[in-house]
Amino acid sequence: MVYKIAKKIVSYKVIGNETPIESADISVSKIDVESMHENLERPEILMGSTYKIKTPQYEHALYITINDMILNPNTEYQERRPYEVFINSKNMEHFQWVLALTRVISAVFRKGGDACFLVDELKAVFDPQGGYFKKGGVFMPSLVAEIGYAIEAHLKEIGMIKTVEMDEHQKKFLDAKRKEFDSLHSDTSTLDEEGSFPAKALLCNKCQTKALVLMDGCMTCLNCGESKCS
């Protein structure tokens, strides 16, 4: 006997030879679970977040607004997914490519599926004229890369990207190195403008932060704990 399943299957049960198929418990969704796709109708109101980017290269800041759609509201399948991106600034120098970038990113979001690959693609863009350092010593290879970091922060906020935290061993190692550094460098004049890391620290290739110092004969990052000797 053939059964036609018209709805999406959310669970299943393996039926043995001793179990009649008529008594099988075939569970299907009681609701039509909806995922992001390009034909999804835009609602009148979307939830959004705005991120400010201020680089040392330009006088005016950029404001990135990411609007999200709530799928399957008030159900166990409720999820928040990005729908569109807008970038505004008083600086009109980059208007054309910024507008093109927002339209492409928005189209990818509305297409559905895993859009997290956009973050890595944007963060990998380098400015041939050179990047810049943000406050705290974090290096940005380009303005496009910083837009990627802003989108990454938003995707982490809504749960699309899981934040990878250091384990207890790494935290203890980093705390010990910070205490050791603080005991050896009590003079605040040796710190950067933020007072976080040494002014002469090198750039860490792992976390892209200017926090790499020589300790115990080994280069160690005071931000993420990266060390060739650990």
C-alpha positions in Angstrom: 0.0 0.0 0.0 1.3 3.4 -0.9 0.9 6.5 1.3 1.4 10.0 0.0 2.8 12.5 2.5 1.8 16.0 1.5 3.4 17.8 4.5 7.0 18.1 5.7 8.2 15.2 7.9 9.6 16.4 11.2 10.1 12.9 12.8 10.0 9.3 11.7 9.8 5.8 13.2 11.4 2.6 11.9 8.8 -0.1 11.4 9.8 -3.7 11.9 8.3 -6.7 10.0 6.1 -7.5 13.0 4.5 -4.1 13.0 1.6 -3.6 10.6 2.0 -0.5 8.5 -1.6 0.4 9.3 -0.7 0.8 12.9 2.4 2.8 12.3 2.6 6.3 13.9 3.7 8.5 11.0 4.3 12.0 12.5 4.0 15.0 10.3 4.1 18.6 11.2 0.9 20.1 12.3 2.0 23.4 10.8 3.6 24.3 7.5 7.2 25.1 8.6 8.5 28.0 6.5 12.1 28.7 5.6 13.6 31.7 4.0 13.2 31.8 0.2 13.2 34.5 -2.5 9.5 34.4 -3.0 8.7 35.1 0.6 6.5 38.2 0.9 8.0 41.1 2.8 6.0 42.0 5.9 5.2 45.7 6.7 7.4 45.7 9.7 10.8 44.1 10.2 13.1 43.9 13.2 16.4 45.5 12.7 19.8 46.5 14.2 22.2 49.3 13.2 25.9 49.1 13.5 28.3 52.1 13.4 31.6 51.9 11.6 34.1 54.7 12.0 37.4 54.3 10.3 40.5 56.6 10.6 40.5 56.8 6.8 37.3 58.8 6.4 35.7 61.7 8.2 32.2 60.3 8.3 31.0 57.1 9.8 29.0 54.3 8.0 25.8 52.9 9.5 24.9 49.4 8.7 21.3 48.4 9.2 20.3 44.7 9.0 16.6 43.9 9.1 15.4 40.5 10.1 12.3 38.4 9.4 10.7 36.3 12.0 9.8 32.9 10.5 7.1 30.6 12.1 6.3 33.1 14.9 4.8 31.8 18.1 5.7 28.2 17.3 8.6 25.9 18.4 10.1 26.5 14.9 10.4 30.2 15.3 13.6 31.7 14.1 15.0 35.0 13.1 16.8 35.4 9.8 18.3 38.4 8.0 16.3 39.8 5.1 17.9 43.0 3.9 20.9 45.3 4.5 21.2 49.1 4.2 24.4 51.1 4.5 24.2 54.9 5.0 26.8 57.6 5.3 27.4 61.3 4.6 30.4 60.2 2.6 29.3 59.8 -1.0 32.7 58.7 -2.3 31.8 55.0 -2.1 28.1 55.3 -3.0 28.1 53.1 -6.1 29.9 50.0 -4.7 28.2 50.3 -1.3 24.8 50.3 -2.9 25.8 47.3 -5.1 27.1 45.4 -2.1 24.0 45.9 -0.1 21.8 44.7 -3.0 23.9 41.6 -3.5 24.0 40.7 0.2 20.3 41.3 0.6 19.6 39.0 -2.4 21.7 36.3 -0.8 19.8 36.7 2.5 16.4 36.4 0.8 17.6 33.4 -1.3 17.7 31.3 1.9 20.0 28.6 3.0 23.3 29.2 4.9 24.4 32.7 4.2 27.2 32.7 6.7 29.8 32.2 4.0 29.4 35.9 3.2 31.2 36.8 6.4 34.4 35.0 5.5 34.3 36.3 1.9 34.0 39.9 3.1 36.5 39.6 5.9 39.1 38.3 3.3 38.9 41.5 1.2 42.2 43.5 1.4 42.6 47.2 0.5 45.6 47.6 -1.9 46.3 50.9 -0.2 46.6 49.3 3.2 44.3 48.6 6.1 43.9 50.3 9.4 43.7 49.6 13.2 40.6 50.1 15.2 40.5 51.0 18.8 41.9 48.2 20.9 44.5 47.3 18.3 42.3 45.2 16.0 43.5 45.3 12.4 41.0 45.7 9.6 42.4 44.9 6.1 39.7 47.0 4.4 36.4 48.8 4.9 34.6 45.9 3.2 36.2 43.5 5.8 34.8 45.6 8.6 31.4 45.4 7.1 31.9 41.7 7.2 32.7 41.8 10.9 29.6 43.9 11.5 27.4 41.3 9.7 29.2 38.5 11.6 28.3 40.2 14.9 24.7 40.4 13.9 24.5 36.7 12.8 26.0 35.8 16.2 23.4 37.9 17.9 20.5 36.1 16.2 22.0 32.7 16.6 23.0 31.9 13.0 26.7 31.8 13.9 27.7 30.1 17.2 30.4 31.9 19.2 33.4 29.7 19.9 34.6 30.4 23.4 37.9 29.5 24.9 38.0 26.4 27.1 39.0 26.6 30.8 42.6 25.7 30.1 43.0 28.5 27.6 41.3 31.0 29.9 43.6 30.1 32.8 46.6 30.3 30.5 45.6 33.7 29.2 44.8 35.0 32.7 48.2 33.9 33.9 50.0 35.6 31.0 48.1 38.8 31.6 49.0 38.8 35.3 52.6 38.1 34.4 52.6 41.0 31.9 51.0 43.4 34.4 53.5 42.6 37.1 56.4 43.3 34.6 54.9 46.4 33.1 53.3 48.6 35.8 54.3 51.7 33.8 51.1 52.7 31.9 53.2 54.7 29.4 54.1 51.5 27.7 50.5 50.7 26.9 48.5 51.7 23.9 45.9 54.4 23.8 43.2 52.0 25.1 45.5 50.9 27.9 45.0 47.3 27.0 48.1 46.0 25.3 51.7 47.2 24.9 52.2 50.1 22.4 55.0 48.1 20.7 53.0 44.8 20.5 52.9 43.0 17.2 49.9 41.9 15.2 48.5 38.4 16.1 47.7 36.5 12.9 45.0 34.5 14.7 42.8 37.2 16.2 44.1 40.2 14.1 44.8 42.2 17.3 47.9 44.1 18.0 48.7 42.2 21.2 51.6 39.8 20.4 54.4 40.2 22.9 57.6 38.3 23.8 57.2 36.5 27.1 59.6 33.8 28.4 61.3 33.7 25.1 58.1 33.0 23.2 55.7 35.2 21.2 52.4 35.2 23.0 49.1 37.0 22.3 47.6 38.7 25.3 44.2 38.9 23.6 43.5 35.3 22.5 46.3 33.4 24.1 47.9 32.2 20.9 51.4 31.0 21.6 53.8 28.8 19.6 55.2 27.4 22.9 51.9 26.3 24.5 
